[in-house]
Amino acid sequence: MWRMNKMIHQLNKHKGLLGILPALLFMLIFFVGGAFHSLNISLGGQDSMSMVVHQEKFWAYRELINSTFFRSLGVTVGMAAVVAVLSGTIGLLAALYLAERSKHWKWLNIIFQLPVGIPHLLSAYLFMQVLMQSGWYSRIAYYFGWIDSMEAFPVLVHDQWGTGVIMAYMWKEVPFIVLLISPFIVKLISDWKEQSIALGGSFSQTVRWVIVPILLPIWVGGMWVVFAFTIGAYEIPALLARTSFGSIPVTAFQEYSQFGLDRQAVAIAMNMVLAVISFVVGSILIYLQLQWYNRGRRVW
């Protein structure tokens, strides 16, 4: 009886951990198992479906040590960082604006949430139809006489700087950030607005000294999620970026699908490099967050 009561006490004590046990098992079996399997193939494991046997270990990673791959790596990581920072900044400002205006204009929340339900592949196709020089916007501009020809419309798709790629990602990821932090902002404003007014503080001071310090961990975490997704996403760069843009997910897909199974290890090695970068960035953010808590959660 005593052991039964002790067991029940332990179950009640750790019932929160039991609630996440199914998801934890799923992660351990499929995600971690798949990661180790991919790592084994990229290192030259013999369980690959390829008919070509490579005796040397790390041969796939050795092939990645060249200027072309490092340039592509810089482009991919830089693009993901730009999208994450811009999405986080605009998403925070939009969430603050919606928190103030949603009481009067509730339809604004619906508009901001619409892109969340659209797949990235479909959003890339829509942006291609809209932003191409023969797309809808160029035709409208030509119809109203704003440009002399449709070729005079700015090049936003397959351009040198990936403008269309950034715009397509922003259209998807800004609503994600808004959806992530908006409920917290609404709750914080309702809890602290009256106290701030009583102390003579303005709304901007409330945001700076109260909302941002409290919201910072989840806001930065949301930007890391955007970074981790963007760095490994394939659809939007494949449709909206030029061939020479050098997106690693696109190159990895081409290696995997067009050049035979003997290039499978190279494609997986590319993705493993991106996964390591995402993990390192996330670890740095967690370390900085712990240091931030140790400093008393001071931002300014």
Backbone as CSV, one residue per row, in Angstrom:
resi,resn,N_x,N_y,N_z,CA_x,CA_y,CA_z,C_x,C_y,C_z
1,MET,0.836,-1.208,0.000,0.000,0.000,0.000,0.872,1.260,0.000
2,TRP,1.923,1.221,0.811,2.821,2.386,0.884,3.505,2.620,-0.456
3,ARG,3.937,1.524,-1.098,4.581,1.662,-2.405,3.604,2.161,-3.452
4,MET,2.339,1.706,-3.365,1.339,2.181,-4.310,1.088,3.671,-4.147
5,ASN,0.991,4.135,-2.923,0.797,5.571,-2.678,2.001,6.380,-3.154
6,LYS,3.195,5.830,-2.950,4.402,6.519,-3.407,4.433,6.608,-4.930
7,MET,4.002,5.527,-5.587,3.966,5.530,-7.044,2.946,6.534,-7.566
8,ILE,1.777,6.585,-6.934,0.749,7.558,-7.339,1.244,8.976,-7.122
9,HIS,1.957,9.181,-5.991,2.508,10.514,-5.723,3.519,10.922,-6.786
10,GLN,4.375,9.994,-7.193,5.365,10.291,-8.220,4.702,10.572,-9.579
11,LEU,3.631,9.811,-9.878,2.907,10.053,-11.135,2.252,11.423,-11.137
12,ASN,1.658,11.815,-10.032,1.040,13.139,-9.946,2.093,14.240,-10.001
13,LYS,3.250,13.962,-9.424,4.322,14.956,-9.412,4.864,15.210,-10.805
14,HIS,4.929,14.155,-11.616,5.519,14.268,-12.957,4.480,14.091,-14.056
15,LYS,3.226,14.430,-13.762,2.190,14.247,-14.770,2.389,15.174,-15.969
16,GLY,3.063,16.307,-15.737,3.358,17.184,-16.866,4.290,16.530,-17.869
17,LEU,5.295,15.795,-17.351,6.210,15.081,-18.236,5.512,13.924,-18.950
18,LEU,4.555,13.289,-18.266,3.816,12.201,-18.900,2.971,12.723,-20.060
19,GLY,2.536,13.983,-19.955,1.728,14.555,-21.027,2.493,14.732,-22.323
20,ILE,3.801,14.982,-22.213,4.608,15.171,-23.421,5.326,13.891,-23.828
21,LEU,5.078,12.788,-23.100,5.772,11.533,-23.403,5.499,11.036,-24.822
22,PRO,4.259,11.061,-25.342,4.050,10.615,-26.731,4.854,11.415,-27.751
23,ALA,4.849,12.744,-27.581,5.624,13.574,-28.511,7.116,13.306,-28.356
24,LEU,7.567,13.080,-27.115,8.985,12.799,-26.883,9.397,11.489,-27.533
25,LEU,8.568,10.475,-27.414,8.865,9.191,-28.052,8.886,9.319,-29.568
26,PHE,7.960,10.105,-30.091,7.939,10.321,-31.549,9.229,10.984,-32.004
27,MET,9.685,12.000,-31.247,10.921,12.690,-31.601,12.118,11.736,-31.527
28,LEU,12.169,10.925,-30.470,13.308,10.024,-30.298,13.361,8.967,-31.388
29,ILE,12.195,8.441,-31.760,12.173,7.334,-32.707,12.390,7.819,-34.131
30,PHE,11.640,8.839,-34.520,11.662,9.258,-35.923,12.681,10.363,-36.194
31,PHE,12.652,11.433,-35.407,13.546,12.555,-35.691,15.000,12.200,-35.383
32,VAL,15.248,11.764,-34.158,16.628,11.442,-33.773,17.131,10.241,-34.565
33,GLY,16.270,9.237,-34.730,16.678,8.082,-35.529,16.975,8.442,-36.968
34,GLY,16.125,9.268,-37.558,16.377,9.718,-38.927,17.626,10.555,-39.042
35,ALA,17.887,11.394,-38.009,19.094,12.221,-38.034,20.357,11.354,-38.002
36,PHE,20.375,10.341,-37.147,21.543,9.460,-37.079,21.689,8.639,-38.363
37,HIS,20.571,8.223,-38.922,20.636,7.467,-40.173,21.197,8.346,-41.299
38,SER,20.740,9.589,-41.368,21.248,10.515,-42.390,22.725,10.804,-42.169
39,LEU,23.107,10.977,-40.910,24.520,11.225,-40.613,25.374,10.042,-41.038
40,ASN,24.888,8.836,-40.824,25.629,7.641,-41.206,25.822,7.572,-42.720
41,ILE,24.759,7.914,-43.468,24.877,7.904,-44.930,25.844,8.971,-45.408
42,SER,25.742,10.177,-44.810,26.626,11.258,-45.247,28.086,10.980,-44.929
43,LEU,28.329,10.156,-43.906,29.707,9.804,-43.556,30.246,8.640,-44.376
44,GLY,29.411,8.100,-45.265,29.874,7.016,-46.114,29.437,5.657,-45.656
45,GLY,28.300,5.602,-44.919,27.799,4.318,-44.460,27.376,3.431,-45.626
46,GLN,27.389,2.133,-45.413,27.118,1.184,-46.483,25.645,0.809,-46.605
47,ASP,24.750,1.483,-45.817,23.340,1.158,-45.914,22.623,2.034,-46.928
48,SER,23.362,2.796,-47.705,22.756,3.588,-48.762,22.289,2.694,-49.906
49,MET,21.290,3.170,-50.651,20.761,2.418,-51.787,21.651,2.539,-53.012
50,SER,22.686,3.336,-52.917,23.565,3.540,-54.059,24.305,2.253,-54.399
51,MET,24.519,2.049,-55.697,25.282,0.896,-56.170,26.783,1.184,-56.166
52,VAL,27.136,2.468,-55.960,28.552,2.839,-55.935,29.040,2.796,-54.494
53,VAL,30.099,2.054,-54.249,30.638,1.904,-52.907,31.864,2.804,-52.761
54,HIS,31.810,3.684,-51.775,32.942,4.570,-51.495,33.662,4.049,-50.260
55,GLN,34.917,3.762,-50.395,35.678,3.202,-49.292,36.109,4.279,-48.293
56,GLU,36.232,5.509,-48.745,36.716,6.569,-47.882,35.570,7.160,-47.071
57,LYS,35.849,7.399,-45.795,34.905,8.104,-44.951,35.014,9.610,-45.221
58,PHE,33.955,10.312,-44.971,33.894,11.769,-45.092,34.092,12.251,-46.522
59,TRP,33.953,11.362,-47.509,34.190,11.794,-48.892,33.146,12.828,-49.325
60,ALA,31.916,12.700,-48.835,30.873,13.659,-49.214,31.180,15.040,-48.658
61,TYR,31.670,15.102,-47.432,32.001,16.401,-46.836,33.234,17.005,-47.488
62,ARG,34.161,16.151,-47.927,35.338,16.686,-48.626,34.926,17.358,-49.932
63,GLU,33.914,16.821,-50.591,33.459,17.448,-51.829,32.836,18.816,-51.595
64,LEU,32.382,19.069,-50.387,31.755,20.356,-50.078,32.778,21.445,-49.774
65,ILE,34.040,21.068,-49.604,35.069,22.067,-49.291,35.535,22.713,-50.589
66,ASN,34.757,23.674,-51.045,35.105,24.444,-52.238,34.424,25.795,-52.167
67,SER,34.894,26.720,-52.981,34.394,28.094,-52.919,32.919,28.186,-53.307
68,THR,32.468,27.343,-54.226,31.075,27.392,-54.651,30.132,27.048,-53.504
69,PHE,30.457,25.999,-52.763,29.588,25.612,-51.649,29.613,26.669,-50.553
70,PHE,30.785,27.226,-50.247,30.849,28.241,-49.194,30.078,29.502,-49.595
71,ARG,30.114,29.831,-50.882,29.309,30.973,-51.342,27.825,30.676,-51.182
72,SER,27.421,29.457,-51.581,26.019,29.073,-51.429,25.611,29.039,-49.961
73,LEU,26.527,28.596,-49.102,26.238,28.559,-47.675,26.031,29.973,-47.129
74,GLY,26.880,30.913,-47.559,26.707,32.294,-47.125,25.400,32.892,-47.603
75,VAL,25.038,32.592,-48.863,23.771,33.099,-49.400,22.588,32.523,-48.637
76,THR,22.600,31.218,-48.380,21.485,30.556,-47.711,21.334,31.030,-46.272
77,VAL,22.438,31.067,-45.523,22.382,31.512,-44.131,22.027,32.999,-44.058
78,GLY,22.625,33.810,-44.940,22.307,35.233,-44.945,20.855,35.497,-45.265
79,MET,20.308,34.778,-46.255,18.903,34.930,-46.597,18.010,34.546,-45.426
80,ALA,18.318,33.446,-44.766,17.511,33.014,-43.620,17.593,34.029,-42.481
81,ALA,18.775,34.592,-42.241,18.929,35.581,-41.175,18.149,36.855,-41.487
82,VAL,18.218,37.311,-42.730,17.474,38.516,-43.128,15.973,38.301,-42.969
83,VAL,15.480,37.153,-43.431,14.052,36.855,-43.316,13.636,36.775,-41.854
84,ALA,14.451,36.144,-41.011,14.106,35.994,-39.597,14.051,37.352,-38.894
85,VAL,15.062,38.192,-39.123,15.108,39.490,-38.446,13.987,40.403,-38.936
86,LEU,13.796,40.472,-40.238,12.733,41.324,-40.769,11.357,40.825,-40.345
87,SER,11.146,39.520,-40.393,9.855,38.969,-39.977,9.604,39.228,-38.496
88,GLY,10.644,39.057,-37.667,10.480,39.318,-36.244,10.191,40.771,-35.947
89,THR,10.912,41.684,-36.604,10.710,43.116,-36.355,9.330,43.574,-36.823
90,ILE,9.002,43.254,-38.072,7.700,43.671,-38.602,6.572,42.958,-37.869
91,GLY,6.778,41.679,-37.530,5.757,40.949,-36.801,5.480,41.540,-35.433
92,LEU,6.535,41.981,-34.720,6.348,42.605,-33.411,5.580,43.917,-33.541
93,LEU,5.972,44.752,-34.505,5.271,46.019,-34.706,3.814,45.794,-35.108
94,ALA,3.587,44.817,-35.990,2.218,44.520,-36.411,1.386,43.982,-35.254
95,ALA,1.985,43.138,-34.413,1.250,42.593,-33.264,0.892,43.692,-32.266
96,LEU,1.808,44.633,-32.052,1.502,45.763,-31.169,0.381,46.620,-31.745
97,TYR,0.418,46.847,-33.039,-0.630,47.648,-33.683,-1.975,46.940,-33.601
98,LEU,-1.976,45.631,-33.861,-3.230,44.882,-33.805,-3.779,44.821,-32.384
99,ALA,-2.889,44.751,-31.397,-3.353,44.712,-30.015,-4.075,45.988,-29.631
100,GLU,-3.672,47.106,-30.233,-4.317,48.373,-29.944,-5.577,48.583,-30.776
101,ARG,-5.590,48.059,-32.005,-6.697,48.337,-32.925,-7.693,47.192,-33.058
102,SER,-7.357,46.012,-32.566,-8.230,44.859,-32.803,-9.587,44.997,-32.125
103,LYS,-9.667,45.824,-31.069,-10.956,46.026,-30.423,-11.936,46.732,-31.348
104,HIS,-11.407,47.585,-32.211,-12.257,48.334,-33.133,-12.295,47.697,-34.514
105,TRP,-11.176,47.134,-34.947,-11.086,46.539,-36.290,-10.717,45.062,-36.156
106,LYS,-11.671,44.247,-35.784,-11.390,42.830,-35.582,-11.056,42.113,-36.882
107,TRP,-11.487,42.681,-38.007,-11.209,42.042,-39.291,-9.721,42.087,-39.637
108,LEU,-8.948,42.962,-38.960,-7.512,43.018,-39.225,-6.828,41.714,-38.827
109,ASN,-7.250,41.124,-37.709,-6.664,39.852,-37.277,-6.909,38.751,-38.299
110,ILE,-8.107,38.759,-38.895,-8.427,37.736,-39.895,-7.530,37.898,-41.119
111,ILE,-7.319,39.147,-41.544,-6.468,39.400,-42.715,-5.041,38.940,-42.454
112,PHE,-4.527,39.214,-41.255,-3.161,38.825,-40.944,-3.001,37.315,-40.821
113,GLN,-4.073,36.608,-40.491,-3.978,35.166,-40.319,-4.198,34.389,-41.608
114,LEU,-4.683,35.036,-42.656,-4.971,34.327,-43.907,-3.738,33.649,-44.511
115,PRO,-2.576,34.311,-44.598,-1.423,33.634,-45.230,-0.926,32.403,-44.485
116,VAL,-1.259,32.264,-43.186,-0.746,31.135,-42.413,-1.252,29.812,-42.974
117,GLY,-2.471,29.790,-43.471,-3.052,28.554,-43.968,-2.705,28.211,-45.398
118,ILE,-1.910,29.045,-46.068,-1.536,28.801,-47.461,-0.168,28.127,-47.510
119,PRO,-0.034,27.005,-48.196,1.273,26.330,-48.274,2.325,27.213,-48.939
120,HIS,3.579,26.986,-48.579,4.670,27.781,-49.138,4.787,27.598,-50.651
121,LEU,4.525,26.397,-51.137,4.604,26.172,-52.572,3.562,26.995,-53.312
122,LEU,2.345,27.039,-52.782,1.291,27.826,-53.411,1.588,29.316,-53.314
123,SER,2.119,29.766,-52.170,2.454,31.185,-52.028,3.556,31.581,-53.003
124,ALA,4.544,30.688,-53.225,5.603,30.981,-54.193,5.025,31.097,-55.600
125,TYR,4.094,30.208,-55.951,3.457,30.265,-57.274,2.650,31.552,-57.438
126,LEU,1.926,31.958,-56.392,1.145,33.198,-56.455,2.055,34.404,-56.634
127,PHE,3.155,34.441,-55.885,4.077,35.563,-56.012,4.719,35.589,-57.398
128,MET,4.984,34.427,-57.959,5.554,34.382,-59.297,4.574,34.958,-60.315
129,GLN,3.289,34.619,-60.190,2.280,35.134,-61.100,2.055,36.635,-60.918
130,VAL,2.279,37.124,-59.722,2.006,38.534,-59.427,3.204,39.422,-59.754
131,LEU,4.422,38.987,-59.438,5.591,39.862,-59.472,6.433,39.736,-60.731
132,MET,6.169,38.754,-61.584,6.957,38.643,-62.808,6.719,39.847,-63.711
133,GLN,7.658,40.070,-64.619,7.497,41.196,-65.541,6.295,41.029,-66.460
134,SER,5.813,39.818,-66.607,4.580,39.580,-67.353,3.417,39.238,-66.422
135,GLY,3.578,39.544,-65.118,2.573,39.207,-64.131,1.484,40.244,-63.999
136,TRP,0.673,40.068,-62.967,-0.497,40.918,-62.790,-0.119,42.365,-62.529
137,TYR,0.862,42.608,-61.645,1.209,43.986,-61.299,1.782,44.741,-62.490
138,SER,2.627,44.083,-63.270,3.196,44.756,-64.438,2.110,45.074,-65.460
139,ARG,1.132,44.194,-65.612,0.041,44.451,-66.551,-0.833,45.601,-66.074
140,ILE,-1.081,45.652,-64.767,-1.863,46.775,-64.224,-1.121,48.088,-64.406
141,ALA,0.198,48.073,-64.119,0.989,49.295,-64.282,1.031,49.729,-65.747
142,TYR,1.132,48.777,-66.652,1.143,49.110,-68.083,-0.225,49.613,-68.535
143,TYR,-1.296,49.041,-68.003,-2.657,49.454,-68.387,-2.921,50.903,-67.984
144,PHE,-2.448,51.309,-66.794,-2.672,52.681,-66.327,-1.614,53.658,-66.826
145,GLY,-0.666,53.169,-67.615,0.342,54.054,-68.189,1.468,54.424,-67.258
146,TRP,1.637,53.697,-66.183,2.710,54.004,-65.248,4.068,53.563,-65.786
147,ILE,4.096,52.576,-66.661,5.323,52.131,-67.306,5.073,52.063,-68.812
148,ASP,6.145,52.240,-69.601,6.002,52.250,-71.055,5.808,50.849,-71.622
149,SER,6.382,49.850,-70.972,6.230,48.463,-71.402,6.325,47.566,-70.187
150,MET,5.836,46.355,-70.321,5.883,45.437,-69.185,7.318,45.074,-68.823
151,GLU,8.236,45.177,-69.797,9.644,44.899,-69.497,10.258,45.963,-68.601
152,ALA,9.606,47.140,-68.505,10.114,48.200,-67.636,9.765,47.971,-66.171
153,PHE,8.934,46.976,-65.891,8.582,46.664,-64.508,9.819,46.112,-63.796
154,PRO,10.039,46.490,-62.530,11.242,46.011,-61.816,11.319,44.486,-61.775
155,VAL,12.521,43.969,-61.903,12.735,42.518,-61.854,12.736,42.074,-60.393
156,LEU,11.684,41.385,-59.994,11.534,40.913,-58.625,11.562,39.397,-58.515
157,VAL,11.442,38.702,-59.646,11.483,37.238,-59.676,12.708,36.816,-60.476
158,HIS,13.468,35.867,-59.962,14.722,35.422,-60.575,15.719,36.575,-60.678
159,ASP,15.691,37.462,-59.683,16.593,38.605,-59.699,17.893,38.262,-58.975
160,GLN,18.818,39.175,-59.017,20.159,38.952,-58.478,20.171,38.878,-56.959
161,TRP,19.302,39.638,-56.287,19.334,39.757,-54.842,18.284,38.896,-54.132
162,GLY,17.491,38.166,-54.866,16.474,37.328,-54.230,15.356,38.121,-53.599
163,THR,14.977,39.251,-54.212,13.934,40.101,-53.650,12.598,39.368,-53.561
164,GLY,12.238,38.660,-54.619,10.983,37.922,-54.601,10.971,36.832,-53.544
165,VAL,12.121,36.192,-53.315,12.213,35.160,-52.287,11.956,35.755,-50.908
166,ILE,12.596,36.899,-50.634,12.419,37.551,-49.334,10.968,37.989,-49.151
167,MET,10.364,38.570,-50.185,8.984,39.027,-50.084,8.029,37.870,-49.851
168,ALA,8.248,36.758,-50.537,7.380,35.592,-50.353,7.501,35.035,-48.940
169,TYR,8.731,34.954,-48.423,8.911,34.475,-47.056,8.293,35.444,-46.049
170,MET,8.468,36.735,-46.274,7.903,37.727,-45.357,6.385,37.620,-45.312
171,TRP,5.775,37.388,-46.456,4.317,37.280,-46.525,3.816,36.097,-45.703
172,LYS,4.645,35.059,-45.574,4.271,33.886,-44.798,4.694,33.984,-43.330
173,GLU,5.880,34.507,-43.059,6.442,34.409,-41.717,6.023,35.554,-40.806
174,VAL,5.737,36.737,-41.351,5.239,37.822,-40.497,3.924,37.436,-39.820
175,PRO,2.938,36.884,-40.537,1.727,36.416,-39.836,2.007,35.337,-38.793
176,PHE,3.023,34.491,-39.037,3.374,33.481,-38.037,3.852,34.139,-36.749
177,ILE,4.725,35.146,-36.862,5.203,35.857,-35.671,4.048,36.553,-34.972
178,VAL,3.162,37.175,-35.751,2.000,37.861,-35.161,1.120,36.867,-34.419
179,LEU,0.859,35.737,-35.049,0.021,34.711,-34.418,0.679,34.155,-33.159
180,LEU,2.007,34.116,-33.131,2.733,33.564,-31.987,2.704,34.491,-30.782
181,ILE,2.926,35.782,-30.996,3.104,36.697,-29.860,1.898,37.576,-29.577
182,SER,0.956,37.635,-30.496,-0.185,38.538,-30.308,-0.990,38.239,-29.044
183,PRO,-1.314,36.966,-28.734,-2.069,36.726,-27.486,-1.333,37.185,-26.238
184,PHE,-0.007,37.048,-26.211,0.767,37.490,-25.053,0.751,39.012,-24.943
185,ILE,0.848,39.694,-26.072,0.833,41.157,-26.044,-0.511,41.671,-25.555
186,VAL,-1.586,41.082,-26.034,-2.924,41.495,-25.584,-3.062,41.309,-24.076
187,LYS,-2.583,40.172,-23.567,-2.664,39.915,-22.121,-1.797,40.883,-21.339
188,LEU,-0.577,41.158,-21.819,0.307,42.079,-21.110,-0.239,43.497,-21.106
189,ILE,-0.815,43.924,-22.226,-1.384,45.274,-22.278,-2.554,45.400,-21.312
190,SER,-3.408,44.377,-21.274,-4.550,44.431,-20.359,-4.105,44.419,-18.894
191,ASP,-2.982,43.770,-18.599,-2.508,43.688,-17.217,-1.735,44.925,-16.780
192,TRP,-1.025,45.574,-17.707,-0.100,46.634,-17.327,-0.487,48.032,-17.805
193,LYS,-1.475,48.135,-18.660,-1.786,49.446,-19.237,-2.265,50.426,-18.170
194,GLU,-3.167,49.984,-17.306,-3.695,50.883,-16.288,-2.611,51.295,-15.293
195,GLN,-1.762,50.350,-14.892,-0.665,50.702,-13.988,0.292,51.685,-14.636
196,SER,0.531,51.511,-15.928,1.432,52.426,-16.625,0.847,53.825,-16.696
197,ILE,-0.441,53.916,-16.975,-1.092,55.237,-17.027,-1.080,55.894,-15.653
198,ALA,-1.324,55.085,-14.609,-1.324,55.637,-13.248,0.046,56.178,-12.857
199,LEU,1.111,55.557,-13.391,2.462,56.015,-13.091,2.949,57.091,-14.054
200,GLY,2.096,57.492,-14.987,2.454,58.548,-15.917,3.219,58.088,-17.132
201,GLY,3.223,56.794,-17.407,3.939,56.269,-18.556,3.088,56.248,-19.812
202,SER,3.728,56.405,-20.945,3.033,56.343,-22.223,2.991,54.903,-22.725
203,PHE,2.270,54.679,-23.844,2.195,53.343,-24.410,3.560,52.872,-24.901
204,SER,4.329,53.776,-25.505,5.663,53.390,-25.988,6.589,53.016,-24.840
205,GLN,6.466,53.708,-23.699,7.279,53.355,-22.536,6.856,52.008,-21.952
206,THR,5.555,51.734,-21.979,5.071,50.426,-21.525,5.631,49.311,-22.398
207,VAL,5.650,49.558,-23.707,6.198,48.563,-24.627,7.685,48.365,-24.373
208,ARG,8.413,49.457,-24.193,9.868,49.372,-24.060,10.295,48.742,-22.743
209,TRP,9.676,49.115,-21.635,10.152,48.702,-20.323,9.412,47.502,-19.737
210,VAL,8.260,47.160,-20.298,7.476,46.062,-19.729,7.258,44.940,-20.737
211,ILE,6.651,45.268,-21.887,6.216,44.227,-22.816,7.407,43.537,-23.475
212,VAL,8.345,44.319,-24.005,9.487,43.717,-24.708,10.347,42.839,-23.789
213,PRO,10.709,43.284,-22.556,11.492,42.386,-21.689,10.778,41.081,-21.352
214,ILE,9.466,41.144,-21.132,8.726,39.922,-20.811,8.574,39.044,-22.046
215,LEU,8.386,39.675,-23.198,8.096,38.948,-24.429,9.352,38.471,-25.151
216,LEU,10.510,38.938,-24.731,11.739,38.704,-25.490,12.050,37.227,-25.755
217,PRO,11.946,36.332,-24.769,12.297,34.919,-25.061,11.439,34.284,-26.150
218,ILE,10.128,34.445,-26.072,9.269,33.820,-27.075,9.409,34.523,-28.424
219,TRP,9.686,35.824,-28.415,9.870,36.560,-29.666,11.141,36.096,-30.378
220,VAL,12.238,36.005,-29.644,13.493,35.524,-30.225,13.361,34.064,-30.637
221,GLY,12.656,33.274,-29.832,12.422,31.880,-30.200,11.639,31.750,-31.496
222,GLY,10.656,32.626,-31.680,9.906,32.624,-32.936,10.784,32.964,-34.124
223,MET,11.693,33.930,-33.952,12.604,34.272,-35.044,13.553,33.121,-35.349
224,TRP,13.967,32.379,-34.301,14.817,31.218,-34.564,14.058,30.145,-35.326
225,VAL,12.785,29.946,-35.023,11.972,28.984,-35.775,11.905,29.388,-37.245
226,VAL,11.710,30.684,-37.501,11.683,31.173,-38.885,13.032,30.943,-39.552
227,PHE,14.129,31.215,-38.836,15.470,31.003,-39.383,15.704,29.535,-39.712
228,ALA,15.346,28.645,-38.765,15.578,27.215,-38.971,14.749,26.678,-40.123
229,PHE,13.538,27.196,-40.284,12.707,26.730,-41.400,13.229,27.270,-42.729
230,THR,13.543,28.561,-42.753,13.955,29.196,-44.004,15.273,28.628,-44.516
231,ILE,16.186,28.298,-43.614,17.501,27.836,-44.047,17.418,26.481,-44.743
232,GLY,16.361,25.711,-44.468,16.245,24.402,-45.093,15.082,24.267,-46.061
233,ALA,14.365,25.356,-46.324,13.185,25.281,-47.194,13.602,25.243,-48.659
234,TYR,12.809,24.569,-49.447,13.151,24.341,-50.853,12.216,25.053,-51.827
235,GLU,10.923,25.118,-51.525,9.924,25.482,-52.527,10.113,26.895,-53.070
236,ILE,10.179,27.876,-52.167,10.219,29.276,-52.606,11.499,29.589,-53.386
237,PRO,12.711,29.210,-52.911,13.897,29.467,-53.746,13.863,28.733,-55.077
238,ALA,13.260,27.543,-55.110,13.219,26.783,-56.363,12.380,27.491,-57.417
239,LEU,11.322,28.193,-57.010,10.440,28.855,-57.968,10.808,30.307,-58.225
240,LEU,11.292,31.014,-57.210,11.461,32.461,-57.324,12.916,32.914,-57.441
241,ALA,13.879,32.051,-57.157,15.291,32.448,-57.237,15.886,31.999,-58.569
242,ARG,16.871,32.736,-59.035,17.544,32.369,-60.264,18.437,31.157,-60.047
243,THR,18.803,30.506,-61.133,19.583,29.264,-61.041,20.927,29.498,-60.357
244,SER,21.543,30.627,-60.617,22.863,30.911,-60.053,22.794,31.457,-58.623
245,PHE,21.585,31.529,-58.062,21.438,32.083,-56.718,22.193,31.238,-55.698
246,GLY,22.160,29.918,-55.872,22.976,29.052,-55.033,22.336,28.624,-53.734
247,SER,21.018,28.503,-53.679,20.374,28.041,-52.457,20.737,26.571,-52.211
248,ILE,21.238,26.262,-51.029,21.693,24.905,-50.740,20.552,23.888,-50.763
249,PRO,19.367,24.175,-50.215,18.295,23.171,-50.331,17.951,22.822,-51.779
250,VAL,17.981,23.806,-52.669,17.712,23.533,-54.079,18.826,22.691,-54.680
251,THR,20.079,23.036,-54.369,21.212,22.265,-54.867,21.188,20.835,-54.328
252,ALA,20.841,20.678,-53.056,20.774,19.341,-52.469,19.689,18.498,-53.134
253,PHE,18.560,19.113,-53.431,17.488,18.373,-54.109,17.921,17.940,-55.505
254,GLN,18.636,18.816,-56.185,19.137,18.452,-57.509,20.149,17.320,-57.419
255,GLU,21.032,17.378,-56.430,22.001,16.294,-56.239,21.286,14.978,-55.950
256,TYR,20.225,15.049,-55.199,19.524,13.836,-54.772,18.682,13.232,-55.888
257,SER,18.106,14.093,-56.734,17.107,13.609,-57.694,17.607,13.506,-59.130
258,GLN,18.640,14.252,-59.490,19.023,14.338,-60.894,20.329,13.629,-61.226
259,PHE,21.159,13.365,-60.248,22.500,12.851,-60.534,22.735,11.440,-60.015
260,GLY,21.670,10.724,-59.716,21.833,9.332,-59.322,22.007,9.144,-57.835
261,LEU,21.792,7.914,-57.396,21.848,7.610,-55.967,23.260,7.682,-55.398
262,ASP,24.276,7.664,-56.269,25.628,7.774,-55.743,25.920,9.175,-55.208
263,ARG,25.044,10.147,-55.527,25.203,11.498,-54.994,24.312,11.735,-53.776
264,GLN,23.658,10.692,-53.311,22.778,10.816,-52.164,23.516,11.319,-50.935
265,ALA,24.703,10.796,-50.707,25.474,11.192,-49.524,25.825,12.678,-49.558
266,VAL,26.118,13.218,-50.746,26.454,14.638,-50.866,25.248,15.497,-50.526
267,ALA,24.086,15.115,-51.052,22.869,15.873,-50.763,22.556,15.870,-49.272
268,ILE,22.701,14.707,-48.638,22.427,14.623,-47.204,23.476,15.392,-46.409
269,ALA,24.721,15.372,-46.859,25.774,16.128,-46.172,25.472,17.623,-46.195
270,MET,24.956,18.131,-47.320,24.568,19.543,-47.384,23.517,19.867,-46.340
271,ASN,22.503,19.007,-46.245,21.442,19.247,-45.270,21.939,19.098,-43.839
272,MET,22.892,18.212,-43.619,23.448,18.064,-42.275,24.207,19.314,-41.853
273,VAL,24.895,19.944,-42.795,25.588,21.200,-42.489,24.576,22.273,-42.078
274,LEU,23.467,22.364,-42.809,22.429,23.332,-42.453,21.811,23.014,-41.095
275,ALA,21.613,21.731,-40.810,21.044,21.336,-39.518,21.978,21.715,-38.372
276,VAL,23.278,21.517,-38.577,24.251,21.880,-37.537,24.242,23.387,-37.311
277,ILE,24.164,24.170,-38.371,24.129,25.624,-38.227,22.884,26.050,-37.446
278,SER,21.738,25.464,-37.771,20.510,25.791,-37.035,20.639,25.429,-35.566
279,PHE,21.237,24.266,-35.287,21.418,23.835,-33.897,22.370,24.774,-33.157
280,VAL,23.449,25.180,-33.810,24.414,26.073,-33.165,23.782,27.431,-32.868
281,VAL,23.037,27.976,-33.833,22.371,29.259,-33.612,21.367,29.154,-32.468
282,GLY,20.595,28.066,-32.435,19.647,27.879,-31.340,20.343,27.746,-29.992
283,SER,21.467,27.042,-29.956,22.216,26.891,-28.704,22.768,28.237,-28.231
284,ILE,23.256,29.048,-29.150,23.758,30.380,-28.780,22.636,31.236,-28.213
285,LEU,21.466,31.169,-28.821,20.329,31.957,-28.330,19.900,31.495,-26.939
286,ILE,19.919,30.189,-26.699,19.574,29.687,-25.366,20.599,30.163,-24.340
287,TYR,21.888,30.131,-24.704,22.934,30.607,-23.793,22.749,32.095,-23.483
288,LEU,22.477,32.883,-24.505,22.268,34.317,-24.288,21.028,34.576,-23.441
289,GLN,20.014,33.752,-23.620,18.810,33.906,-22.815,19.103,33.610,-21.342
290,LEU,19.894,32.573,-21.073,20.264,32.270,-19.690,21.080,33.401,-19.084
291,GLN,21.996,33.976,-19.863,22.767,35.118,-19.374,21.869,36.312,-19.115
292,TRP,20.865,36.464,-19.963,19.914,37.562,-19.808,19.117,37.410,-18.514
293,TYR,18.694,36.184,-18.201,17.995,35.937,-16.945,18.909,36.205,-15.750
294,ASN,20.184,35.842,-15.859,21.125,36.076,-14.765,21.366,37.559,-14.513
295,ARG,21.220,38.381,-15.557,21.389,39.819,-15.400,20.116,40.501,-14.899
296,GLY,19.120,39.733,-14.563,17.879,40.333,-14.071,16.946,40.753,-15.175
297,ARG,17.062,40.147,-16.358,16.183,40.404,-17.506,16.212,41.877,-17.886
298,ARG,17.413,42.441,-17.930,17.577,43.830,-18.366,17.849,43.855,-19.866
299,VAL,17.088,44.677,-20.574,17.240,44.805,-22.010,17.963,46.094,-22.371
300,TRP,17.605,47.156,-21.734,18.114,48.470,-22.145,19.233,48.922,-21.198
